[in-house]
């Protein structure tokens, strides 16, 4: 019989964590709640609902909580680990479909692709932007890169070592899975956003996550990142330079300010391109 564990990262989720645990227990062998320094009664409610509790002494962030889950589960010889939100956004009834590819051996990581009709428009926009940049850093075709509802095989559990402490960990996991050669697939899942239980402002959270994903692109794909910026700066510089030339022809007087601006953009563009080449070389050497 397969051993399946569901782990719930939780921060101030006393309102939802109990009902989430009770729903999940119908489908799995054990529920683990990793409490990320909650200041409410999340631990008490989760304990009463029958979950095993792992605690952070203080709030470390979502990514750190995911790493704690992986570290906790690694020695337990599980057949499948499911990580889902503790705020009742995900439906426990989707667990059988999300674990099926892992148990059959056809996938190492399964991402719950949220049905678009269930997602508010402002969230769709943010998710589309984050997914686009995540696909750049991960070189994968995953569509819902930010979904927190995922299933992992033992191979995936042991292959993933994470650095991101915040919400950008979802992008990092996708990139790390691709780099490790893990088989990744998606299955449709339901999601609930009525009475949003999120403990973070989604706009602020989205902007912060985007900056971290861009940072990952600069670290892992520096040639693409810095060459793109450098190319843009060069185009602006030469465009301003052409304008300066036209002004010189028309008036006979050199537009000093515009010419200096053109030179500044061109030098910055060349510097960015050079930086990309240097960092790309370093990354390739370190990867060997």
N, C-alpha and C positions, 0 to 999 in steps of 0.2 A: 504493500500500500504506500502511495506517495506521501511524503511528509511536506506539508505546505505551511508556511508562516506568513502572516500578514503583519507588516510593521507600519505604525502610524507616527509620523513626526508631529509633535503637538506643542503649541505655545498658546497658552490661555484659551483652551478649547473646552472648558467645563460644560458649556451649553450643548455641545454636539458630540463630544467624544464618547460618552456612555452609549448613546443610541447607535453610533457608528460601530462600536465594538460588538454590541449585541447582534447587529445585522450581519457583520462579518463572520462571527463565530459559527454561523450555519455552514460555512463553506470551507473552513480551514482547521488545522490542528491546533494552532496557537496564535494568539494576538500579542504583539509586543508594542508598547507605547514608549517612544523616546521623548521624554518631556524636556523641552529646551528652556529650562529656567522659568517656568510659568509662575505668575504671582497670584493666580486664582486657584481653584480647587480641582484643576485638571487631574492631578495625581490621585486624589481621593475618589473622584468619580470613575476614573479608569480602573482603579483597583477593585472597586465594588462591581464593576461590569465584568471582571474576570480576566483582565489583561496583565501580562508581566510588565513591570515598569523598569525603565532605565532612565536615570536622571542626569541632566547637566546641572551643575551648581548655579550657573548663570546663563543668560541667553547668549548663544554662540552663533545662531543663524541657521537657516534651513539647510545649507550645504553641509555644515558641520554635523547637523543632525542625521543627514543621509549617510555620511561617513561612519558615524557611530552605529547606525543600523547595520551597515555592511560588516563592521568589525565585530558586532555582537553575534551576527548570524554565521559568519565564516566557520567557526569551529563546530557547528551544530549538524553538519551533514544533512542539509535540507535538499529536497528535490526541486523546490521552487520558492522563491521569495517574492512576495507582492508588497509594493509600497504604494500607499494611497493616502489621501488627505484625511485628517481627523475632523474636518469641519462639515461633514455630511454632504459635500459637493458630489462625491463619487457614489455610484450605486453598487452595493455589495453583490447584487444579482449579476453584475458583469464579470465577477471574479472567474467563474468557470471558463468563459470565452477568452479571457486574457491569459490564463495559465495554460490553456490547451496547447499552444504552439511550443511552449517550453517543455511540457511533459511528453510531448510527442517527439521531441528532439529536433524539430524543424526551425527553432529559433533559440537564441541565447538571451535576447532581451525583447520584450513585447511592450510597445507603447500604446496606451489607450488613446486613440484618436477621437477627440471630442466632437460630437455631432454639431455642425455649425448653427443649426436652427436653435440650439439651446444656449448659445453664447451671445451676450450683449454686444452691440455693434462696436463700442469703444474698445472692448476686449479683443474682438476679432482683429481690429486694426493693429493693436499692439502685438498680438500674437503673430500676425502676418509679417510684421517688421522683424521681430525677434527670430522667427523661423527662417526668414531669408538670410540673415546674417549667420545664424547657426549652421545652415547648410553650407555656407562659405567656409566656416572654420572646420566643419566636420567632414566635408566632401561627401555628404550623404544626401539621400532624397527623402528623408523623413519629413512628413508634412506638419505634424503637430509636435514640434520639438520642445514645447514648454509644458506638456502634460505631466502632471505629478502622479498619474496612475500607471504603474509599470510593473512588469513581472521579470524576474531575473533567474537564469539558470545558475547552477553551482559554478560553471566556468566563468560566467559574467561576474558573479559575486567576488570571486578570487582575482579577477583581472582588473577590477576598478579600484584605483587609488585617487582620491579627489583632493583638489586644492581649494576650490571655491567654497567660501563659507556662506554665501548668500544664495539668492534665487537663480543666479547664473549657473548653478550646479547642473540644472537640467540640460543646458547646452553643453556643458563640459562632459557630462555622461555620454551624450550622443557622440561627441567628438572622440572621446576615449574609447568607446565601443567600436567605432569604425577603425580607429588606429590599431586596436587589438585584434582586429579581424573577426569580431563577434557577428553572428547572424542577427540582424535586427529587423523586426517587422512591426506592423501596426494593426490593431483591430478597433472597430468602432465601439465607443462606449457612451453611456449617457452621462450627463453632468447637470448639476442643479445650481443655479445662480440666484434663485429667488431667496431673499433674506440672506444675502451674501455673508458668509461667516468669516471672511478673510480678516486677519488681524493687521493687515498692512494696506495702505492706500495704493490701489492698483496702478495709478498713474506714476506716482513717485517710485514705486517698486519697479515698474516697467522701464523707466528712464535709467535707474541704477543698474538694472540687469543689462540693458543695452550697452552701457559704458563698459561693463565687465566683459561682455561678449566681444566688443570691439577690441578690448585689451587682449583677449585670447587670440583674435585674428592677427593682431600685431606680433604676438609671440610665436604663434604656430605657422602663420603664413605671411611672414614679414615682407617677402618680395611683392606679393599681391597688394598688401596693405599700403606700404610706403610708395610703391610705384604708382598706385592709383592716386594717392594724394599728390605725389610729385608731378604726375601727368596733368592733373587738374591745375596745379600752380603754374606749370609751364604754359599751358593754354592761355590762362589769364594773363601771364606775363607777356607773351608774344602778342596777344590781342591789344593790351595796353600799349605795347611798343609800337604796333602798327598805327594805333591812334596818334601816338606821339610823332611818328614820321609824317602822317598826313597833316598834322598841325604845323610841323616845321615847313612842309612844302607850301601850305596855304598862307602862312604868315611870315615866313623867313626867319622866325625867332624860335630858338630851341625851348620847348616846354619842359623846363628843368624838373619841376615836381613830378610830372607824369612820367618822364624818363627814369627818374629815380625809383618811382613806384614799379615800373616795368622791370627794372634791374633787380629790385628786391624780390619780386615774385619769381623771376627766373632763377635767381641764386637759391631761393628756398626750395624751388622745385628740383633743382639739380642736387641739392643736399639731401632731400627726401629720397630721391632715386638711389643715390649713393648709399644711404643708410639701409635701404631695402636690400641692396646687393650684399652689403657687408653682413647684415643680420641673417640673411638667407644662407650665406656660406657658413656662418657659425652654427646655425640650426642643423644644416646637413652634416657637418662634422660631428656634432654632439649626438646625432641620431645613429651614427655608425657604431 
